[in-house]
Amino acid sequence: MPYYLDFEKPIEDIENKIRGLKDSSGEEARGKELRQLEKKAKDTIERIYLNLTPWQKSQIARHPERPYTLDYINLILKDFVEFHGDRRFGDDPSIVGGIGLLDDKSVMVIGHQKGRGTKERIYRNFGQPHPEGYRKALRLMKLAERFKIPVITFIDTPGAYPGIGAEERGQAEAIATNLMEMSLLKTPIVSIVIGEGGSGGALALSVADRLCMLEHSTYSVISPEGCAAILWKKSGGLSVDDFSMAANSLKLTAQDLKSFGIIDDIIPEPLGGAHRDPELTAERIKEYIKTTLEHLMKKDVTGLVEDRYRKLRGIGAFKEIS
């Protein structure tokens, strides 16, 4: 059975009727009723998804059936070979990376991986990387630079893992080093937020020549729940209204971030979200990557790095008030 979010209850009711009808008899009458229900389902999805709040988009970004990095790799690339380990401490399964063919061109792909089912989620640490994950990512980026291969990153994490072991092994240093090294990397970088883009854990893979987001993904310094917990300490506990208010204030949607100039592009998702049609979503991502790389690969290395520097320096605005 598909997984439905709270605000998708009207869609669930109609689609349950459709499934029940398909199992029943009376083909001729059933066909007409099916067509009516399918149209109603489509109209309902359209109505709900055209009027999503930032909090609802946050829930879609975390949808358990949403495609993850390895799903897109399998749909987009041929002959993918995964690399492991940071050559210092160990391997971190919450970040996956390797080389593969985008049509006939080699690309290095790196991304967060959350995992499906309890066992895999624990193995992947729920997509929260340790320092060795970021150091593995950097090792693969430097390898790509050496062989003049473009880098693609997929961002989907609630944030870097905040545990004691991660801090002891230099979590902040690993993230900061990635930010610095990516800003100077002498090969094109395209970053795509496919789900949650949480805090420095997301930023460590998103210093890029082109940063884009899927339509219903989020990208923010903190989650709505974390923001609400800091701002509105309540003895009776926080409510959905608090999370919704925090999400509104954070301006974490792709549409908000595009208007601020933080991201470059938005990739539209199929009606009802990426999880309803992963193949179509992957096709759109692939086309975006191909078009973007075609433009970036024409630049000489010096121009590429200088343009990236100017892009990063141009983020944000301020006013001086005397």
C-alpha positions as CSV (number, residue, x, y, z in Angstrom):
1,M,0.0,0.0,0.0
2,P,1.3,3.5,-0.8
3,Y,2.2,5.8,2.1
4,Y,0.1,8.9,2.5
5,L,0.9,12.1,4.4
6,D,-1.8,13.7,6.7
7,F,-2.8,16.3,4.2
8,E,-3.2,13.6,1.4
9,K,-6.2,12.0,3.2
10,P,-8.6,13.1,0.4
11,I,-6.3,11.5,-2.2
12,E,-6.0,8.3,-0.1
13,D,-9.9,8.0,0.1
14,I,-10.3,8.2,-3.7
15,E,-7.4,5.9,-4.5
16,N,-8.6,3.3,-2.0
17,K,-12.0,3.4,-3.8
18,I,-10.2,2.9,-7.2
19,R,-8.3,-0.1,-5.8
20,G,-11.5,-1.6,-4.4
21,L,-13.3,-1.1,-7.7
22,K,-10.5,-2.8,-9.7
23,D,-10.9,-5.8,-7.5
24,S,-14.7,-6.0,-8.0
25,S,-16.7,-7.5,-10.9
26,G,-18.9,-5.9,-13.6
27,E,-16.4,-4.7,-16.2
28,E,-18.6,-2.3,-18.2
29,A,-20.0,-0.3,-15.3
30,R,-16.7,-0.5,-13.5
31,G,-14.9,1.1,-16.5
32,K,-17.0,4.2,-16.4
33,E,-16.8,4.6,-12.7
34,L,-13.1,4.0,-12.7
35,R,-12.6,6.8,-15.3
36,Q,-14.6,9.2,-13.1
37,L,-12.7,8.3,-10.0
38,E,-9.3,8.5,-11.7
39,K,-10.1,12.0,-13.0
40,K,-11.3,13.0,-9.5
41,A,-8.1,11.7,-8.0
42,K,-6.0,13.6,-10.5
43,D,-7.9,16.8,-9.9
44,T,-7.6,16.4,-6.1
45,I,-3.8,15.8,-6.3
46,E,-3.5,18.9,-8.5
47,R,-5.6,21.0,-6.2
48,I,-3.6,19.9,-3.1
49,Y,-0.1,20.1,-4.7
50,L,-0.7,23.5,-6.3
51,N,-1.4,25.0,-2.8
52,L,1.3,23.4,-0.6
53,T,2.5,25.2,2.5
54,P,6.2,25.2,3.4
55,W,5.5,22.7,6.2
56,Q,3.8,20.3,3.8
57,K,6.7,20.6,1.4
58,S,9.0,19.7,4.3
59,Q,7.0,16.5,4.8
60,I,7.1,15.6,1.1
61,A,10.9,16.2,1.1
62,R,11.1,13.4,3.8
63,H,8.5,11.1,2.2
64,P,9.6,7.5,2.9
65,E,8.9,6.5,-0.7
66,R,10.8,9.4,-2.2
67,P,13.7,8.3,-4.5
68,Y,17.2,8.5,-2.9
69,T,20.6,9.0,-4.4
70,L,21.2,5.3,-5.3
71,D,17.7,5.2,-7.0
72,Y,18.7,8.1,-9.3
73,I,22.1,6.7,-9.9
74,N,20.6,3.4,-11.1
75,L,18.1,5.3,-13.3
76,I,20.5,7.9,-14.8
77,L,23.9,6.2,-15.0
78,K,25.4,3.2,-16.7
79,D,28.3,1.0,-15.4
80,F,28.3,2.7,-12.0
81,V,31.2,1.6,-9.8
82,E,30.9,2.6,-6.1
83,F,34.1,3.7,-4.1
84,H,34.5,3.3,-0.4
85,G,36.5,4.7,2.5
86,D,38.2,8.0,3.3
87,R,41.7,6.4,3.6
88,R,41.9,7.8,7.1
89,F,39.3,6.2,9.4
90,G,36.8,4.1,7.6
91,D,33.8,4.0,5.2
92,D,30.6,5.9,5.9
93,P,27.5,4.4,4.2
94,S,25.4,7.5,4.7
95,I,27.4,9.1,1.8
96,V,27.7,7.0,-1.4
97,G,29.9,7.9,-4.3
98,G,31.5,6.5,-7.4
99,I,32.1,6.9,-11.2
100,G,29.6,6.0,-14.0
101,L,28.6,6.9,-17.5
102,L,26.1,9.7,-18.2
103,D,25.3,8.5,-21.7
104,D,28.9,8.2,-23.0
105,K,30.6,10.7,-20.6
106,S,32.2,9.8,-17.3
107,V,30.9,11.6,-14.2
108,M,31.7,11.3,-10.5
109,V,28.5,11.1,-8.5
110,I,28.3,11.7,-4.7
111,G,25.3,11.9,-2.5
112,H,23.6,11.3,0.8
113,Q,21.8,8.0,1.2
114,K,19.0,7.5,3.9
115,G,18.1,3.9,3.4
116,R,14.7,2.1,3.3
117,G,13.4,-0.1,6.1
118,T,14.6,0.0,9.7
119,K,17.7,-2.2,9.1
120,E,19.1,-0.2,6.2
121,R,18.2,3.2,7.8
122,I,20.3,2.2,10.9
123,Y,23.1,1.1,8.5
124,R,23.0,4.4,6.7
125,N,22.6,6.4,9.9
126,F,19.4,7.9,8.6
127,G,21.4,9.9,6.0
128,Q,23.4,11.7,8.7
129,P,27.1,11.6,7.7
130,H,30.1,11.2,10.0
131,P,33.3,13.1,9.2
132,E,34.7,10.1,7.3
133,G,31.7,10.5,4.9
134,Y,32.7,14.0,4.0
135,R,36.3,13.1,3.7
136,K,35.4,10.2,1.4
137,A,33.4,12.7,-0.7
138,L,36.3,15.0,-0.9
139,R,38.7,12.2,-1.8
140,L,36.4,11.4,-4.8
141,M,36.1,15.0,-5.8
142,K,39.9,15.4,-5.9
143,L,40.1,12.1,-7.9
144,A,37.6,13.6,-10.4
145,E,39.6,16.8,-10.6
146,R,42.8,14.8,-11.4
147,F,41.1,13.1,-14.3
148,K,39.1,16.1,-15.4
149,I,35.7,14.4,-14.7
150,P,32.7,16.6,-13.7
151,V,31.2,16.1,-10.2
152,I,27.5,15.6,-9.5
153,T,26.2,15.7,-6.0
154,F,22.8,14.7,-4.7
155,I,21.8,16.4,-1.4
156,D,19.3,14.6,1.0
157,T,20.1,14.8,4.7
158,P,18.6,16.1,7.9
159,G,22.1,17.2,8.8
160,A,25.5,16.0,9.7
161,Y,25.6,13.5,12.6
162,P,26.0,15.4,15.9
163,G,27.3,12.4,18.1
164,I,30.3,12.5,20.3
165,G,32.4,10.2,18.1
166,A,31.7,12.4,15.1
167,E,32.8,15.5,17.0
168,E,35.9,13.8,18.3
169,R,36.9,12.9,14.7
170,G,36.5,16.5,13.5
171,Q,33.0,16.9,12.1
172,A,33.2,20.7,11.8
173,E,36.7,20.6,10.3
174,A,35.6,18.0,7.7
175,I,32.7,20.1,6.6
176,A,34.8,23.3,6.5
177,T,37.5,21.7,4.5
178,N,34.9,20.5,1.9
179,L,33.5,24.0,1.6
180,M,37.0,25.4,0.9
181,E,38.1,22.6,-1.4
182,M,34.9,22.6,-3.4
183,S,35.1,26.4,-4.0
184,L,38.5,25.8,-5.6
185,L,37.9,22.5,-7.4
186,K,39.2,22.6,-11.0
187,T,36.4,20.7,-12.5
188,P,32.6,21.5,-13.0
189,I,30.3,20.8,-10.0
190,V,26.5,20.4,-10.3
191,S,24.6,20.0,-7.1
192,I,20.9,18.9,-6.8
193,V,18.8,18.9,-3.6
194,I,16.6,15.9,-4.0
195,G,15.0,15.8,-0.6
196,E,16.0,17.5,2.6
197,G,18.9,19.9,2.5
198,G,19.7,20.2,6.2
199,S,22.3,22.6,7.7
200,G,26.0,22.2,7.2
201,G,25.5,18.5,6.5
202,A,23.9,19.6,3.2
203,L,26.2,22.6,2.6
204,A,29.3,20.3,2.6
205,L,28.2,18.8,-0.7
206,S,26.5,21.9,-2.3
207,V,29.3,24.4,-3.1
208,A,28.8,24.2,-6.8
209,D,28.8,26.0,-10.2
210,R,25.1,25.2,-10.4
211,L,22.9,24.5,-7.4
212,C,19.3,23.4,-8.1
213,M,16.5,21.9,-6.2
214,L,13.6,19.5,-7.0
215,E,10.3,21.3,-6.8
216,H,9.2,19.9,-3.4
217,S,12.6,19.7,-1.7
218,T,13.8,21.9,1.1
219,Y,17.1,23.6,1.9
220,S,17.6,25.3,5.3
221,V,20.0,26.0,8.1
222,I,17.7,24.0,10.5
223,S,14.6,21.9,10.4
224,P,11.2,23.4,11.3
225,E,11.1,21.2,14.4
226,G,14.5,22.3,15.5
227,C,13.7,25.9,14.9
228,A,10.5,25.7,16.8
229,A,12.1,24.0,19.7
230,I,14.7,26.8,20.0
231,L,12.3,29.7,19.6
232,W,9.2,28.6,21.4
233,K,10.0,26.5,24.4
234,K,6.6,25.3,25.7
235,S,5.9,23.3,28.8
236,G,3.0,21.4,27.1
237,G,5.1,20.5,24.0
238,L,5.2,21.8,20.5
239,S,2.3,21.4,18.0
240,V,2.1,21.1,14.2
241,D,1.1,24.8,14.1
242,D,4.4,25.7,15.7
243,F,6.3,23.6,13.1
244,S,4.2,25.2,10.3
245,M,5.0,28.7,11.6
246,A,8.7,27.9,11.7
247,A,8.7,26.5,8.2
248,N,7.0,29.7,6.9
249,S,9.6,31.8,8.6
250,L,12.6,29.8,7.4
251,K,11.9,30.3,3.7
252,L,13.2,26.8,3.0
253,T,11.3,26.0,-0.2
254,A,12.8,25.9,-3.7
255,Q,10.6,28.7,-4.8
256,D,11.8,31.0,-1.9
257,L,15.5,30.1,-2.4
258,K,15.2,30.8,-6.2
259,S,13.7,34.2,-5.5
260,F,16.6,35.0,-3.1
261,G,19.3,33.9,-5.7
262,I,20.6,31.1,-3.4
263,I,19.8,28.4,-6.0
264,D,20.0,28.6,-9.7
265,D,17.2,26.4,-11.0
266,I,14.2,24.4,-9.9
267,I,13.5,21.0,-11.5
268,P,9.7,20.3,-11.7
269,E,8.4,17.1,-10.2
270,P,5.7,14.9,-11.5
271,L,2.2,15.7,-10.2
272,G,2.0,14.4,-6.6
273,G,5.8,14.4,-6.0
274,A,8.9,12.5,-7.2
275,H,7.8,9.3,-5.4
276,R,4.8,9.0,-7.7
277,D,7.0,8.8,-10.8
278,P,10.7,8.2,-10.1
279,E,11.5,7.4,-13.7
280,L,10.1,10.7,-15.0
281,T,11.9,12.6,-12.2
282,A,15.2,10.9,-13.1
283,E,14.7,11.8,-16.7
284,R,14.3,15.5,-15.9
285,I,17.3,15.4,-13.6
286,K,19.4,13.7,-16.3
287,E,18.4,16.3,-18.9
288,Y,19.2,19.1,-16.5
289,I,22.7,17.7,-15.7
290,K,23.5,17.1,-19.4
291,T,22.4,20.6,-20.4
292,T,24.3,22.3,-17.5
293,L,27.5,20.3,-18.0
294,E,27.4,21.0,-21.8
295,H,27.7,24.7,-20.8
296,L,30.2,24.4,-18.0
297,M,32.6,22.1,-19.9
298,K,33.1,24.8,-22.4
299,K,34.8,27.1,-19.8
300,D,38.5,27.0,-19.2
301,V,39.6,26.0,-15.7
302,T,40.5,29.5,-14.6
303,G,37.3,31.0,-15.8
304,L,35.3,28.2,-14.1
305,V,36.8,28.7,-10.7
306,E,36.6,32.5,-11.0
307,D,32.9,32.4,-12.0
308,R,32.2,30.0,-9.0
309,Y,34.0,32.4,-6.7
310,R,31.9,35.4,-8.0
311,K,28.7,33.3,-7.7
312,L,29.4,32.5,-4.0
313,R,30.5,36.0,-3.1
314,G,27.3,37.3,-4.7
315,I,25.0,35.4,-2.4
316,G,23.1,37.5,0.1
317,A,22.4,41.2,0.4
318,F,22.5,43.9,3.1
319,K,21.6,47.5,3.7
320,E,23.7,50.0,5.6
321,I,21.6,52.2,7.8
322,S,23.2,55.3,9.2
